[in-house]
Amino acid sequence: MTPPERALWDAFPEGHRVDLRTGVAEADDPAAGDEWGPERTVRAAVVATLLLGGNHDRSGAVAALRLAGTRITGRLDLSGTKISHTFSLEAADWTRW
């Protein structure tokens, strides 16, 4: 796993938000997402694994996927599945496939 993927994996069980934005409006605009490097990139497979039941076993915690300022690469196909976790994306860029 890359550092941003590990941060997301670790934050998920307690529903913490992972915010990879820089704080510079032009650099954080999703229209510039093609320029975001590996430090702001998460594979769709990691997102799917978390949403479909990976790494959510923390007693008393509410798992949620909250991600900001991230480029998601690959195909995220959740059709036909039931997602029982909060799934929030802010200022995200999807790599065109």
N, C-alpha and C positions, 0 to 999 in steps of 0.2 A: 504494500500500500504506500501511496505517496503521502507526504506530510498533511496536505489538506484532507485526503481521504481518511487518514488516521484521526485527525481532529474531528471530523464528522462522525466517525465510528464511535469515538469516545464520548461525544456530546449527546448522541442519540438516546441512550437509555434514560437520561434525565430531562430530555427535551430542550437542552441548551442550544442556542443559536450559534452557528459558525459564520462569522462575518469576515470575508476575505477582501472587502473593499479597502482601497488605499486612502480614502478621504479626499482625493482629488477628483472633482466632478467630471472632468473630461476623461480621465483614466478609468473612472468607474461606470461610464455610460455603456450599457450593454451593446450599443451599436459598435463599440470598439472591442467587443469580446473576442474577435479573431486575433487580436494582439495580446490577449491575456496568456501568460505563460503557465508552466506546470505548477507554479506556486498558487494559482487560482483555478486549477482544473480538477474536476472530479469525474470519474467514469460513471456512466449510467448504470453499469452493473453493480457498483457499490450502493448507489441509491436504491436500486431494486432489491438488493439483498436485505438492506435495512428495513424497507417498507414491507417486505414479505416475511418478516419474522426474525431476521438476524439481529443479534446483540440487543435484546430488550429485557433481559432478566435482571432487574434491580428491584428488590423488594421496596414497595412504597413509592416508587418513582413512576412518572408517566412519560413513556417514550414518545418522541416526536422528532421529525426531521425538519429542521429550520436552517436554511442556507441562504446566505446573501453574498452578492458580488462574486459569483462563481461561474465558471464555464463548465458545462456538462457535456461530455463527449460520449458518442455511441448512441445506440438506440435504446430508449426507455419504453418498453412495451408492458403496460400494466393492464391491458385489456383482459377482461374475464376474471380479474382478481378482486378480492375484497381487501381494501386497505383500512385498517382499524387505527391508524396513527395519524396525527396531524402532519401535514406535508405542506411546507411553506417555502416558496422561493421568492427572493427579492433581488432585483437588479441582476438577473441571471441571463447567461447567453447559452443557447443550445447550438452545438456544432451541427452544421447542416450535413446530413448524410444522404 
